[in-house]
Amino acid sequence: MSNLAVLPIVIPLISGILLALLHKKIQLVRVLAQLFTGINLVVAIYIMYVVQKNGSIILESGGWDAPYSIVLVADLLSILLVVTTNIVALACVFYAPKSLSKQQEEFYFYTFFFMLISGVSGAFLTGDLFNLFVFFEVLLMASYALIVLGGGKVQLRESIKYVLINLFSSMLFVTTIAFLYSVVGTVNMAQIAQRVQEVDQKGILTTIAILLFFVFGTKAALFPLYYWLPKPYIVPNPVISALFGALLTKVGIYAILRVFTLIFVHDTDFTHNFFIWIAGFTLIFGAIGALSTNNIKLVISYNIIPAVGFMIMGIGLYNEAALSGTIYYLVHDMIIKAALFLLVGSVAYLAGTSDLRKIKGLIHHYPLLGWLFFLSAFVLAGIPPFSGFIGKLLLLQGGLQNDEVVIVIIALLSSLLILLSMIRIFVRGFWGEKDESIRVDKKAARAFTMPIVFLLFFSVLLGVGAELFYPMIENIAAYLLNPELYIESVLKE
């Protein structure tokens, strides 16, 4: 049973290798990629069912007991995020043939796609801090290949910035792990958490905590480290932008959530209050960025930043309601960001431009696409009864419980600015007079629509069916607030 934990990593890894050997047989590759992604999603859902029924699945490799073995930990939090990752992946793998050129597909797109999914899943499942670094590098290597797919001048320029910032943060990451190892003598996260409670070097540990936060904050695009993010996420093909926007920053947030609820909980007055300040600035500057541009792809890219602000706000507040809100919002945002990147990619293709000043009256030609965008705007902004509202409501509740009125007000104002940035696209791009110069392509619109509808179904279900999902989210939050449960399950003490 413990071997189940490795399947979400191994299945996409083997799939990517197999499809690399068949990359010229593009029709076969498409079918196999869709099949393998569907299988991986079913496997992940089954693992989540087993974890809910029997508790965390711990895989200790090489016949060694933890903490000496390489450990994979499939608890409710990690496997929920793996399932969400594969929902996004399934939508993207069906969208890809309509979005990518045949040459881009043949140039190992599906191999790098599966490497990315394998790396993201591994980052969620690992119980070892050094292997978290390893899986970060796996997903980053895949993203380096995907961001330059197509080889445009703008892609190459933005990819240099993207690669350099990630190389710097990776060097700092591995250096900080070495620093932490010198203090506690282990990289197993459960054992680190245990030894941190015993080590009488709180100042050094707080310094290490801030260094790790800087590493993860760079990858998650928190203020003031978000400057690299918006443009590199819009220059690749829309399906690649959707994968990046939905998954990459969320791995950084997951790392912060895991590390600062399990390991670094010895000085929450300093670290977690610092998070609240960072969250406030991230919310403000991200929302302003989304209003500052007429590029519809850039609007969605900037809207990643305030979403990250909401999640870090919940970690900083560090109570059950706030952590529940962070987890709910994390799952919601992974799905809705993928849907929105696919939506604006479709709009830019059908309108022939991503400049909002040159788009008008699209709803007359593509009514379903228009109303899907309108629905997505409401989901993203947190209008009741959608999933964004549930997450934000829990976060605001957590803020009021801690008497953090300022961050609550900032969160509410940023929600209004997010809604304004989205409605601006709908009013100026979809509404208004019919533009007869637009080349109508109903067949392409239908092909684009199905994966988007698939994602929006889950997004709406998370809100309307909140009673089904909230008990599990609440259990995860309570579990995170009691790190001894994780330590005992891994070290069997």
C-alpha positions as CSV (number, residue, x, y, z in Angstrom):
1,M,0.0,0.0,0.0
2,S,2.9,2.4,0.8
3,N,4.0,2.2,-2.9
4,L,0.9,4.1,-3.9
5,A,2.7,7.3,-2.8
6,V,5.2,7.2,-5.6
7,L,2.7,6.6,-8.5
8,P,1.8,10.2,-9.2
9,I,5.6,10.9,-9.7
10,V,6.5,7.7,-11.6
11,I,3.5,7.5,-14.0
12,P,4.1,10.9,-15.7
13,L,7.9,10.3,-15.6
14,I,7.6,7.0,-17.5
15,S,4.9,8.6,-19.8
16,G,7.3,11.5,-20.7
17,I,10.1,9.1,-21.6
18,L,7.8,6.9,-23.7
19,L,6.4,9.8,-25.6
20,A,9.9,11.2,-26.3
21,L,10.6,8.0,-28.2
22,L,7.4,8.4,-30.3
23,H,7.5,12.2,-30.7
24,K,7.2,12.1,-34.5
25,K,4.0,10.1,-34.4
26,I,2.0,13.0,-33.3
27,Q,-1.5,11.6,-33.5
28,L,-0.5,8.6,-31.4
29,V,1.4,10.8,-28.9
30,R,-1.7,13.0,-28.4
31,V,-3.9,10.0,-27.7
32,L,-1.4,8.5,-25.3
33,A,-0.7,11.7,-23.5
34,Q,-4.5,12.2,-22.9
35,L,-4.8,8.6,-21.8
36,F,-1.8,8.7,-19.4
37,T,-2.9,12.0,-17.9
38,G,-6.4,10.5,-17.3
39,I,-4.9,7.4,-15.7
40,N,-2.7,9.6,-13.4
41,L,-5.8,11.6,-12.3
42,V,-7.7,8.4,-11.5
43,V,-4.7,7.0,-9.5
44,A,-4.4,10.3,-7.6
45,I,-8.1,10.3,-6.7
46,Y,-7.9,6.7,-5.5
47,I,-4.9,7.5,-3.3
48,M,-6.8,10.5,-1.8
49,Y,-9.7,8.0,-1.1
50,V,-7.2,5.7,0.7
51,V,-5.6,8.5,2.7
52,Q,-9.0,9.8,3.8
53,K,-10.1,6.3,4.9
54,N,-6.8,5.0,6.4
55,G,-4.6,8.0,7.1
56,S,-1.3,9.2,5.6
57,I,0.7,6.9,3.3
58,I,4.4,6.9,4.1
59,L,6.8,5.4,1.6
60,E,10.3,4.7,2.9
61,S,12.6,3.8,0.0
62,G,15.6,1.4,0.0
63,G,14.4,-0.7,2.9
64,W,15.6,1.9,5.4
65,D,13.3,3.3,8.1
66,A,12.8,7.1,8.3
67,P,14.7,9.4,8.8
68,Y,17.5,7.5,7.0
69,S,15.5,6.6,3.9
70,I,14.1,9.0,1.3
71,V,10.6,9.5,2.4
72,L,7.4,10.3,0.4
73,V,4.4,11.5,2.5
74,A,1.0,11.3,1.0
75,D,-1.1,13.1,3.6
76,L,-4.4,14.8,2.9
77,L,-2.8,18.2,2.0
78,S,-0.2,16.8,-0.4
79,I,-2.6,14.4,-2.2
80,L,-5.3,17.0,-2.5
81,L,-2.9,19.2,-4.4
82,V,-1.7,16.3,-6.5
83,V,-5.3,15.7,-7.5
84,T,-5.8,19.4,-8.3
85,T,-2.6,19.4,-10.4
86,N,-3.8,16.5,-12.5
87,I,-7.2,18.1,-13.0
88,V,-5.4,21.1,-14.5
89,A,-3.1,18.8,-16.5
90,L,-6.0,16.9,-18.0
91,A,-7.6,20.1,-19.2
92,C,-4.3,21.3,-20.7
93,V,-3.5,18.1,-22.5
94,F,-6.8,18.2,-24.3
95,Y,-6.4,22.0,-25.1
96,A,-2.8,21.5,-26.4
97,P,-3.5,20.1,-29.9
98,K,-5.8,23.0,-30.7
99,S,-3.3,25.6,-29.3
100,L,0.2,24.3,-30.3
101,S,1.6,24.0,-33.8
102,K,2.5,20.6,-35.0
103,Q,6.2,21.5,-34.9
104,Q,5.8,22.6,-31.2
105,E,4.1,19.3,-30.3
106,E,6.8,17.3,-32.1
107,F,9.5,19.2,-30.3
108,Y,9.0,17.1,-27.1
109,F,6.1,19.2,-25.7
110,Y,4.4,16.2,-24.1
111,T,7.7,14.9,-22.6
112,F,8.4,18.2,-20.9
113,F,4.7,18.5,-19.9
114,F,4.9,15.2,-18.1
115,M,8.3,16.1,-16.5
116,L,6.6,19.2,-15.1
117,I,3.7,17.3,-13.6
118,S,6.1,14.7,-12.2
119,G,8.2,17.5,-10.6
120,V,5.2,19.3,-9.2
121,S,3.8,16.1,-7.7
122,G,7.1,15.2,-6.2
123,A,7.4,18.6,-4.6
124,F,4.0,18.1,-3.0
125,L,4.7,14.5,-1.8
126,T,8.3,14.6,-0.6
127,G,9.0,14.4,3.1
128,D,12.7,15.4,2.7
129,L,13.9,19.1,2.4
130,F,16.8,18.2,0.1
131,N,14.4,16.2,-2.2
132,L,12.1,19.2,-2.2
133,F,15.0,21.1,-3.8
134,V,15.5,18.2,-6.3
135,F,11.9,18.2,-7.4
136,F,12.0,22.0,-7.7
137,E,14.9,21.5,-10.1
138,V,13.0,18.9,-12.1
139,L,10.0,21.1,-12.6
140,L,12.2,24.1,-13.3
141,M,14.2,22.2,-16.0
142,A,10.9,21.2,-17.6
143,S,9.6,24.9,-17.4
144,Y,12.9,26.1,-19.0
145,A,12.3,23.9,-22.0
146,L,8.6,24.8,-22.2
147,I,9.1,28.6,-21.9
148,V,11.3,28.7,-25.0
149,L,9.1,26.3,-27.1
150,G,8.6,28.1,-30.3
151,G,11.8,30.1,-30.1
152,G,10.3,33.6,-30.5
153,K,12.6,36.6,-29.7
154,V,10.4,37.8,-26.9
155,Q,10.3,34.3,-25.4
156,L,14.1,34.0,-25.4
157,R,14.4,37.5,-23.8
158,E,11.9,36.7,-21.0
159,S,13.3,33.2,-20.5
160,I,16.7,34.6,-19.7
161,K,15.2,36.6,-16.8
162,Y,13.2,33.6,-15.7
163,V,16.1,31.2,-15.7
164,L,18.5,33.7,-13.9
165,I,16.1,34.5,-11.1
166,N,15.4,30.8,-10.5
167,L,19.1,29.8,-10.7
168,F,19.8,32.4,-8.0
169,S,17.0,31.2,-5.7
170,S,18.0,27.6,-6.3
171,M,21.6,28.3,-5.2
172,L,20.3,30.1,-2.1
173,F,17.9,27.2,-1.4
174,V,20.7,24.5,-1.4
175,T,23.0,26.7,0.7
176,T,20.2,27.3,3.3
177,I,19.6,23.5,3.4
178,A,23.3,23.0,4.2
179,F,23.1,25.7,6.9
180,L,20.1,24.0,8.4
181,Y,21.8,20.6,8.3
182,S,24.8,22.0,10.2
183,V,22.4,23.0,13.0
184,V,20.0,20.0,13.2
185,G,22.0,17.2,11.5
186,T,19.1,16.0,9.2
187,V,17.1,16.9,6.1
188,N,14.1,14.8,6.9
189,M,11.3,17.3,7.5
190,A,9.7,15.4,10.4
191,Q,13.0,15.0,12.2
192,I,14.0,18.6,11.5
193,A,10.7,19.6,13.2
194,Q,11.5,17.4,16.1
195,R,15.0,18.7,16.6
196,V,14.1,22.3,16.1
197,Q,12.1,22.0,19.3
198,E,15.3,20.8,21.1
199,V,18.0,23.0,19.7
200,D,18.7,26.1,21.8
201,Q,19.7,28.3,18.9
202,K,16.5,30.2,18.2
203,G,18.2,33.2,16.6
204,I,20.0,31.0,14.0
205,L,16.9,29.0,13.3
206,T,14.9,32.2,12.7
207,T,17.6,33.4,10.3
208,I,17.4,30.1,8.4
209,A,13.6,30.4,8.4
210,I,13.7,33.9,6.8
211,L,16.2,32.6,4.2
212,L,13.9,29.8,3.2
213,F,11.0,32.2,3.1
214,F,13.0,34.3,0.7
215,V,13.7,31.3,-1.5
216,F,10.0,30.1,-1.5
217,G,8.8,33.7,-1.7
218,T,10.8,34.2,-4.9
219,K,9.2,31.1,-6.5
220,A,5.8,32.1,-5.2
221,A,6.2,35.7,-6.5
222,L,5.5,37.5,-3.2
223,F,6.2,41.2,-2.7
224,P,8.9,42.5,-3.5
225,L,10.1,39.4,-5.3
226,Y,7.3,39.3,-7.9
227,Y,8.9,41.6,-10.4
228,W,10.1,38.7,-12.6
229,L,6.7,37.0,-12.9
230,P,4.2,38.7,-15.2
231,K,5.9,38.7,-18.6
232,P,7.6,35.3,-18.6
233,Y,4.2,33.8,-17.9
234,I,2.5,35.3,-21.0
235,V,5.2,34.8,-23.7
236,P,4.8,31.0,-24.2
237,N,1.8,29.3,-25.8
238,P,-1.4,29.7,-23.8
239,V,-1.4,26.1,-22.7
240,I,2.1,26.5,-21.2
241,S,1.0,29.8,-19.6
242,A,-1.9,27.9,-18.0
243,L,0.4,25.3,-16.6
244,F,2.8,27.9,-15.2
245,G,0.1,30.1,-13.8
246,A,-1.8,27.3,-12.1
247,L,1.1,25.3,-10.8
248,L,4.6,26.9,-10.4
249,T,3.9,29.7,-7.9
250,K,1.6,27.3,-5.9
251,V,4.6,25.0,-5.3
252,G,6.3,27.9,-3.6
253,I,3.2,28.6,-1.5
254,Y,2.9,24.9,-0.6
255,A,6.5,24.9,0.6
256,I,5.9,27.9,2.8
257,L,2.7,26.4,4.2
258,R,4.4,23.1,5.0
259,V,7.7,24.5,6.4
260,F,6.1,27.2,8.5
261,T,3.4,25.0,10.0
262,L,5.7,22.0,10.6
263,I,9.2,23.2,11.3
264,F,9.5,26.9,12.0
265,V,6.8,27.5,14.6
266,H,9.1,28.5,17.5
267,D,8.9,32.3,16.8
268,T,5.5,32.9,15.2
269,D,5.3,36.4,16.7
270,F,8.1,37.5,14.4
271,T,7.8,35.2,11.3
272,H,4.1,35.0,10.9
273,N,3.5,38.7,11.7
274,F,6.1,39.4,9.0
275,F,4.0,37.3,6.6
276,I,0.9,39.4,7.2
277,W,2.8,42.6,6.2
278,I,4.2,40.9,3.1
279,A,0.7,39.6,2.3
280,G,-0.7,43.2,2.5
281,F,1.9,44.6,0.1
282,T,1.5,41.7,-2.3
283,L,-2.3,42.2,-2.4
284,I,-2.0,45.9,-3.1
285,F,0.7,45.8,-5.7
286,G,-0.6,42.8,-7.6
287,A,-4.1,44.3,-7.9
288,I,-2.7,47.7,-9.1
289,G,-0.5,45.8,-11.7
290,A,-3.6,44.1,-13.0
291,L,-5.3,47.5,-13.6
292,S,-2.2,49.0,-15.2
293,T,-2.2,47.2,-18.5
294,N,-4.3,46.7,-21.6
295,N,-2.8,43.3,-22.4
296,I,-5.4,40.8,-21.4
297,K,-2.8,38.1,-20.9
298,L,-0.9,40.4,-18.6
299,V,-4.0,41.2,-16.6
300,I,-4.4,37.5,-15.7
301,S,-0.7,37.1,-15.1
302,Y,-0.7,40.1,-12.6
303,N,-3.8,38.6,-10.9
304,I,-1.6,35.6,-9.8
305,I,0.2,38.0,-7.4
306,P,-2.8,39.1,-5.2
307,A,-4.0,35.5,-5.1
308,V,-0.6,34.5,-3.6
309,G,-1.1,37.4,-1.2
310,F,-4.4,35.9,0.0
311,M,-2.7,32.6,0.6
312,I,0.3,34.0,2.6
313,M,-2.2,36.1,4.6
314,G,-3.8,32.9,5.9
315,I,-0.4,31.3,6.8
316,G,0.5,34.5,8.7
317,L,-2.7,34.6,10.6
318,Y,-2.0,31.0,11.7
319,N,-5.4,29.9,13.0
320,E,-7.7,27.2,11.9
321,A,-10.1,29.4,9.9
322,A,-7.2,31.2,8.2
323,L,-5.4,28.0,7.2
324,S,-8.6,26.5,6.0
325,G,-9.0,29.6,3.8
326,T,-5.5,29.3,2.5
327,I,-5.9,25.7,1.5
328,Y,-9.4,26.3,0.0
329,Y,-8.0,29.4,-1.9
330,L,-5.0,27.4,-3.1
331,V,-7.1,24.7,-4.7
332,H,-9.5,27.2,-6.1
333,D,-6.8,29.4,-7.6
334,M,-4.9,26.5,-9.3
335,I,-8.1,25.6,-11.2
336,I,-9.4,29.1,-12.0
337,K,-6.0,30.4,-13.1
338,A,-5.6,27.6,-15.6
339,A,-9.1,28.3,-16.9
340,L,-8.4,32.0,-17.3
341,F,-5.1,31.6,-19.1
342,L,-6.8,29.2,-21.5
343,L,-9.7,31.7,-21.9
344,V,-7.5,34.7,-22.7
345,G,-5.3,32.6,-24.9
346,S,-8.5,31.6,-26.9
347,V,-9.6,35.3,-27.0
348,A,-6.3,36.5,-28.3
349,Y,-6.2,33.8,-31.0
350,L,-9.8,34.5,-32.1
351,A,-9.5,38.3,-32.0
352,G,-6.0,38.2,-33.5
353,T,-4.6,40.4,-30.7
354,S,-4.2,40.5,-26.9
355,D,-4.5,44.3,-26.8
356,L,-7.8,45.2,-25.1
357,R,-7.9,48.5,-27.0
358,K,-8.2,46.6,-30.3
359,I,-10.9,44.1,-29.2
360,K,-14.6,44.8,-29.0
361,G,-18.0,43.0,-29.4
362,L,-16.6,39.5,-29.2
363,I,-19.7,38.3,-27.4
364,H,-21.7,38.7,-30.6
365,H,-19.4,36.2,-32.4
366,Y,-18.6,33.9,-29.4
367,P,-21.4,34.2,-26.8
368,L,-20.4,31.0,-24.9
369,L,-16.8,32.2,-24.6
370,G,-18.0,35.6,-23.4
371,W,-20.2,34.3,-20.6
372,L,-17.6,31.8,-19.6
373,F,-15.2,34.7,-19.1
374,F,-17.9,36.6,-17.1
375,L,-18.4,33.6,-14.9
376,S,-14.6,33.2,-14.4
377,A,-14.3,36.9,-13.4
378,F,-16.9,36.3,-10.6
379,V,-15.2,33.1,-9.5
380,L,-11.8,34.8,-9.3
381,A,-13.0,37.9,-7.5
382,G,-14.8,35.8,-4.9
383,I,-18.4,36.7,-5.6
384,P,-20.9,34.3,-3.7
385,P,-21.5,31.4,-4.0
386,F,-18.3,30.6,-5.9
387,S,-15.1,29.0,-4.6
388,G,-13.2,32.2,-4.4
389,F,-15.8,33.5,-1.9
390,I,-15.5,30.5,0.4
391,G,-11.7,30.8,0.6
392,K,-11.8,34.6,1.2
393,L,-14.6,34.3,3.7
394,L,-12.5,31.9,5.8
395,L,-9.5,34.2,5.5
396,L,-11.5,37.2,6.6
397,Q,-12.9,35.2,9.5
398,G,-9.3,34.2,10.5
399,G,-8.2,37.9,10.3
400,L,-11.0,39.1,12.5
401,Q,-10.3,36.3,15.0
402,N,-6.8,37.7,15.4
403,D,-8.0,41.4,15.3
404,E,-6.0,42.0,12.2
405,V,-8.5,44.6,10.8
406,V,-6.0,46.3,8.5
407,I,-5.2,43.2,6.5
408,V,-8.9,42.4,6.3
409,I,-9.6,45.8,4.8
410,I,-6.7,45.5,2.3
411,A,-8.1,42.0,1.3
412,L,-11.6,43.4,0.7
413,L,-10.2,46.4,-1.3
414,S,-8.0,44.2,-3.4
415,S,-10.9,41.9,-4.2
416,L,-12.8,44.9,-5.6
417,L,-9.8,45.8,-7.7
418,I,-9.4,42.3,-9.0
419,L,-13.1,42.3,-10.0
420,L,-12.6,45.7,-11.7
421,S,-9.6,44.4,-13.7
422,M,-11.7,41.4,-15.0
423,I,-15.0,43.3,-15.7
424,R,-12.9,45.8,-17.6
425,I,-11.9,43.0,-20.0
426,F,-15.5,41.8,-20.3
427,V,-17.0,45.3,-20.9
428,R,-14.4,46.5,-23.3
429,G,-13.6,43.3,-25.1
430,F,-16.8,41.3,-25.2
431,W,-19.6,43.9,-24.8
432,G,-20.3,46.8,-27.1
433,E,-20.9,46.9,-30.9
434,K,-20.3,44.0,-33.2
435,D,-16.9,44.1,-34.9
436,E,-17.4,43.0,-38.4
437,S,-13.6,42.9,-39.1
438,I,-13.1,39.9,-36.8
439,R,-12.4,36.6,-38.6
440,V,-15.0,34.2,-37.1
441,D,-13.7,30.7,-36.4
442,K,-16.5,28.7,-34.7
443,K,-14.7,25.4,-35.0
444,A,-11.7,26.7,-33.1
445,A,-13.9,28.3,-30.5
446,R,-15.7,25.0,-29.9
447,A,-12.3,23.2,-29.6
448,F,-11.0,25.7,-27.1
449,T,-14.2,25.7,-25.0
450,M,-14.4,22.1,-23.7
451,P,-11.3,22.1,-21.5
452,I,-12.3,25.5,-20.1
453,V,-15.8,24.2,-19.3
454,F,-14.2,21.2,-17.6
455,L,-12.1,23.4,-15.3
456,L,-15.0,25.8,-14.6
457,F,-17.1,22.9,-13.6
458,F,-14.7,22.0,-10.8
459,S,-14.3,25.6,-9.8
460,V,-18.1,26.2,-9.5
461,L,-18.5,22.8,-7.7
462,L,-15.9,23.9,-5.1
463,G,-18.2,26.9,-4.3
464,V,-21.7,25.5,-4.7
465,G,-20.7,22.2,-3.1
466,A,-18.7,23.7,-0.3
467,E,-20.4,21.5,2.2
468,L,-18.9,18.4,0.6
469,F,-15.3,19.8,0.6
470,Y,-15.1,22.0,3.7
471,P,-14.9,19.2,6.3
472,M,-11.8,17.8,4.6
473,I,-10.2,21.2,4.3
474,E,-11.0,21.9,8.0
475,N,-9.4,18.5,8.9
476,I,-6.2,19.5,7.0
477,A,-6.0,22.9,8.8
478,A,-6.4,21.2,12.2
479,Y,-3.7,18.7,11.1
480,L,-1.3,21.5,10.2
481,L,-1.8,23.2,13.5
482,N,-0.7,20.0,15.2
483,P,2.7,19.2,13.7
484,E,3.1,16.2,16.1
485,L,0.7,14.3,14.0
486,Y,3.0,14.6,10.9
487,I,6.1,13.8,13.0
488,E,4.5,10.6,14.5
489,S,3.2,9.3,11.2
490,V,6.7,9.6,9.5
491,L,8.9,8.6,12.4
492,K,6.4,6.1,13.9
493,E,6.9,7.4,17.4
